[in-house]
């Protein structure tokens, strides 16, 4: 499984970004897909997860602002981030969980200026 995240960048507070993650592998549609983030000096944390059957989970700090979605035909997962705050600044990582195994892509940097 290979994961390629993109879409990060520099944005002002209140702005929006859309992250994309392209996945390889035949089991994508059966996988839980997630976005995690890691800020300098902090542990990596879960941001959002979308299960194979499309149920979603969000960390409290992003509820109502971020939306995770997936396109199984394209093997893509997205994270729409609105009303961004400086505390959302971090490296964002795409994750795939298949049969108890975790796969990670290289991160994409999101920087929100105040």
C-alpha positions in Angstrom: 0.0 0.0 0.0 1.3 3.4 -1.0 -0.2 6.7 0.1 0.5 10.1 -1.4 -0.8 13.1 0.4 -1.1 16.5 -1.2 -2.8 19.9 -0.9 -1.0 21.4 2.1 0.2 25.0 2.1 0.1 28.3 3.8 -3.3 29.9 4.5 -4.6 32.7 6.7 -6.7 32.0 9.7 -10.3 31.5 8.6 -9.3 30.1 5.3 -9.7 26.7 3.7 -7.6 23.9 2.3 -8.4 20.6 0.8 -6.0 17.7 1.4 -6.0 14.7 -0.9 -4.5 11.3 -0.5 -4.0 8.9 -3.4 -3.8 5.2 -2.4 -2.6 2.1 -4.2 -3.6 -1.5 -3.5 -6.6 -3.6 -4.2 -8.1 -3.4 -0.7 -8.8 0.3 -0.6 -12.5 0.0 -0.5 -12.3 -2.3 2.5 -9.9 -0.1 4.4 -10.5 2.5 7.1 -8.8 5.7 5.9 -7.7 8.5 8.2 -5.9 11.8 8.5 -3.5 12.4 11.4 -1.4 15.4 12.2 1.7 16.2 14.1 2.8 19.6 15.2 6.3 20.4 16.3 7.0 19.0 19.8 3.7 17.2 19.9 2.6 13.6 19.4 0.8 12.6 16.2 -2.9 12.8 16.7 -5.9 11.5 14.9 -7.9 14.2 13.0 -10.5 12.2 11.2 -11.3 8.7 10.1 -13.7 7.3 7.5 -14.6 3.6 7.7 -15.1 1.3 4.7 -18.8 1.8 5.1 -18.4 5.6 5.2 -19.0 6.2 8.9 -16.8 9.1 10.1 -15.1 10.1 13.4 -13.5 13.5 14.1 -11.4 14.7 16.9 -13.4 17.3 18.9 -11.2 20.3 17.9 -12.1 19.9 14.2 -15.8 19.0 14.4 -17.9 21.2 12.3 -14.9 22.6 10.5 -13.3 19.6 8.8 -14.9 17.0 6.6 -13.4 13.7 5.5 -14.6 11.9 2.4 -13.5 9.1 0.1 -13.9 8.0 -3.5 -13.4 4.3 -3.7 -13.5 4.3 -7.5 -10.5 6.7 -7.6 -8.9 5.3 -4.4 -8.8 8.8 -3.0 -9.5 10.2 0.4 -10.0 13.9 1.1 -10.0 16.2 4.0 -11.8 19.5 3.5 -10.6 22.0 6.1 -12.6 25.2 6.7 -12.3 28.0 9.2 -8.7 27.1 9.8 -7.0 28.2 13.0 -3.3 28.7 13.7 -3.5 25.6 16.0 -4.3 23.5 13.0 -0.8 24.0 11.7 1.0 20.7 11.5 2.2 18.0 9.1 -0.8 16.0 8.0 -0.5 12.3 7.3 -2.7 10.0 5.4 -3.3 6.6 7.0 -4.8 3.3 5.8 -5.7 0.6 8.2 -6.2 -2.9 6.6 -6.5 -6.1 8.6 -4.9 -4.6 11.6 -2.0 -3.1 9.7 -1.3 0.6 9.5 0.2 2.2 6.4 1.4 5.8 6.2 2.3 8.2 3.5 4.6 11.1 3.6 3.0 14.1 5.2 1.9 17.4 3.8 2.6 20.6 5.7 -0.3 22.9 6.6 0.5 26.3 8.1 -2.2 28.7 9.2 -1.1 32.2 9.9 -2.9 34.5 12.3 
